[in-house]
Amino acid sequence: MTGPVDHPFVEAVKPLVEAMGGQLVAPDLAQGDDVVLVWEGVDRVAVRLPHLSDSLDHLLAELRRRHGMPLAELDRKTKQSVVRVLETRGAFSVRHGVEIVANALGVSRFTVYNYLNRENAAKEAD
C-alpha cells in the first residue's frame, strides 16, 4: 500500500483487514466497492474486501494455519468443529461451498452434509 502505513489507525485496523482476507489500499486508489476509512476527518486508508468466492479459500487457509496441519489430516471430531465454524461464517452459501469444503477436509460431500445435519439436529434438541 502507498500512503501513511505507519499511522496508528492504519496499524490498528490492519490485523482485522488481514483476518477478513481484505487488502489495504491508499485512499486515492480506492475503487467501486472499496471502503474508505476516515480518522479525524482525513481519509486514512481504503479497504478492498475479498470476493465471496475468495473468502472461502481464505477461511480454509486460516483454519489450516490455526490447526497447524492440512485439514484433511484432522480427526473426525475436529473436522466436525471446522464444519461448524464454516457454517457460522457462511461458507455454505457460496456456490459449490460443500464440495470445496469436502475436498479440503478429505471427505465426501455426503459426510459434510451429515456433519451439518448432525449439528442442526443438536441445535433443535436444545
Protein Blocks (a to p, Z undefined) as FASTA:
>chain_A
ZZjfkbmklmmmmmmmmmnopacddfklpcfklccddeehiafbdcddddfklmmmmmmm
mmmmmnopafklpcfklmmmmmmmmmmnopmmpghklmmmmmmnopafklmmmmmmmmmm
mmmmZZ
